[in-house]
Amino acid sequence: MDPVSALFIFSGVIVLAASWIQLIITASREDFTWGLFALFLPPLAYFYALWEWDKASDAIKMAIAGVVLLGLGVA
């Protein structure tokens, strides 16, 4: 693995983790139960973001950027 691929993968993982944390914070502000679901079931956090697009659109955009960075690192 060359250093550029490693940098893309590392950056993608960091951006995905940041988007998940942002989703936890957004979901917790909406409802305590959603915050717990987002914390313990990360895929559910992204479903919450799709349902509440107006509140969590930034986190979804960050997640898409993270997936793109991971894709560039793997390719």
Secondary structure per residue as TSV (DSSP state, phi and psi in degrees):
chain	resnum	aa	ss	phi	psi
A	1	M	-	360.0	126.7
A	2	D	-	-81.7	163.2
A	3	P	H	-62.7	-31.2
A	4	V	H	-68.4	-42.1
A	5	S	H	-64.0	-41.9
A	6	A	H	-62.7	-38.9
A	7	L	H	-65.5	-42.3
A	8	F	H	-62.9	-44.3
A	9	I	H	-64.8	-46.0
A	10	F	H	-61.7	-44.4
A	11	S	H	-64.2	-39.8
A	12	G	H	-62.5	-42.1
A	13	V	H	-66.0	-41.1
A	14	I	H	-64.0	-44.2
A	15	V	H	-66.0	-40.2
A	16	L	H	-64.3	-40.1
A	17	A	H	-65.5	-40.5
A	18	A	H	-64.9	-38.4
A	19	S	H	-67.8	-36.3
A	20	W	H	-65.4	-42.9
A	21	I	H	-63.5	-41.4
A	22	Q	H	-63.1	-38.3
A	23	L	H	-66.6	-37.8
A	24	I	H	-61.9	-44.9
A	25	I	H	-64.6	-44.6
A	26	T	H	-64.2	-43.9
A	27	A	H	-66.8	-37.0
A	28	S	H	-67.2	-35.0
A	29	R	H	-68.0	-31.4
A	30	E	H	-73.6	-51.8
A	31	D	-	-159.3	138.4
A	32	F	H	-59.5	-38.2
A	33	T	H	-64.7	-43.2
A	34	W	H	-61.3	-37.9
A	35	G	H	-62.0	-41.2
A	36	L	H	-67.2	-42.0
A	37	F	H	-61.5	-41.9
A	38	A	H	-65.8	-33.9
A	39	L	H	-72.3	-44.8
A	40	F	H	-94.6	-17.7
A	41	L	-	-130.4	80.8
A	42	P	H	-53.7	-38.2
A	43	P	H	-61.5	-32.7
A	44	L	H	-65.7	-29.6
A	45	A	H	-62.2	-38.4
A	46	Y	H	-73.7	-31.4
A	47	F	H	-65.8	-39.9
A	48	Y	H	-58.9	-42.6
A	49	A	H	-64.6	-35.2
A	50	L	H	-69.8	-35.6
A	51	W	H	-71.8	-36.8
A	52	E	T	-110.4	58.7
A	53	W	H	-58.3	-39.0
A	54	D	H	-65.4	-25.8
A	55	K	H	-95.1	-27.5
A	56	A	H	-122.8	20.9
A	57	S	H	-65.9	-33.7
A	58	D	H	-64.2	-38.6
A	59	A	H	-67.5	-38.3
A	60	I	H	-66.1	-40.9
A	61	K	H	-62.7	-38.7
A	62	M	H	-64.9	-39.9
A	63	A	H	-64.8	-40.5
A	64	I	H	-63.2	-41.7
A	65	A	H	-62.3	-39.7
A	66	G	H	-64.8	-40.4
A	67	V	H	-66.1	-38.4
A	68	V	H	-63.1	-43.9
A	69	L	H	-63.0	-41.0
A	70	L	H	-62.4	-41.8
A	71	G	H	-62.5	-40.3
A	72	L	H	-67.4	-34.1
A	73	G	H	-71.9	-35.4
A	74	V	H	-78.6	-35.7
A	75	A	-	-69.7	360.0
